[in-house]
Amino acid sequence: RIRPLAPLPTTGIWNLDVDNPCWDDLRLDLDDEDEAAPWMVDPKVRRAIRALLVVDRCEEEDTRLHHEEANLLQWFGEEWTAVQQAFKD
């Protein structure tokens, strides 16, 4: 049994949000008694998932910044050594 699609918007079809019901795949479920997974229908779960993704991106950025800091310190140390050597010569 295939469930009918939720009505599609009549305007802005090319700007559909990722949360628009037209993307839900519940219509292909064979069992009518099945409830949708919480990640599909519970706003709190959906917000929590997005928040977790933001935290993940922040952790990735923190790691990247630590690498940048290490590279900058190494570069500055090499430049400082070169300047000191130039003054000695």
N, C-alpha and C positions, 0 to 999 in steps of 0.2 A: 504494500500500500504506500502510495506517495502522498504526502501532505501538500496542500496548496502553498504556494509562496505567499509571504506577506506582501501587501501591496507595495509596489515600487513607487518612488516619488515621480511626479510628473514634470518637475523642473529640477535642474541641477544634477541630472543623471551622471554627468562626467565628474562631479565633485562629491561622490558618495563617500561618507565617512567609513572608516574601518569597522565601526560599531553598528553600521546600518543593518537592520534585520535581513536584508536581501542576501547577506553572506552566510546566514545561519544554515547549517546542513541538517537540521532536525527533520526537515520534510522528508528525508530519505530513510528515517528510522522505520523499521518494520513493526515495532511494538508501540501501540498508542499509549500504553500505561507508563512508558519510560518518561522520566522527567529529564529536562535538560540539565547538563552538567553545570555546577555552580559557576564555573568560569565563563559560561555563556550568558547566564541570566541574572546572577546576583551582582548588583552594582558594587557592593563592598568587596567582593572577591576580585572583580575587575579592577577596582581602584588599587587593591593590594598588589595585584600582579604588576600594574603600571609602576607603583611605588618601588617594588622590588627591582624592576628593570632600571629605574633611575639610580637606585643604590648600586647596582652592578656597574652601570656606566661611570658612576663617581669613583668606584674602586679601580676601574680600568684607567681612568684619568689620573688618579693618584699614583698608580704604578708608573704610568707614562711620565708624569712630572718628576718622579724620583730618578728615572733614567736620564731625563733631560738635565736634572741637577748634577748628577754624577758626570755626565758628558761636559757640562759647562765648567765644573771644577777642574776636570782634567785638562780641558783646553786652556783655562786661565793659568793653571800651573805651568803648562808648557810655554805659554806666552811670557809669563813672569820670568821663567828661567832664561828664555831667549833675550829678554830686555836686560837682565842682570849680566848675562854673558857679553852682550854688546857694550855695556859700560866698562867691563873689565878689559876688553880689547881695545 
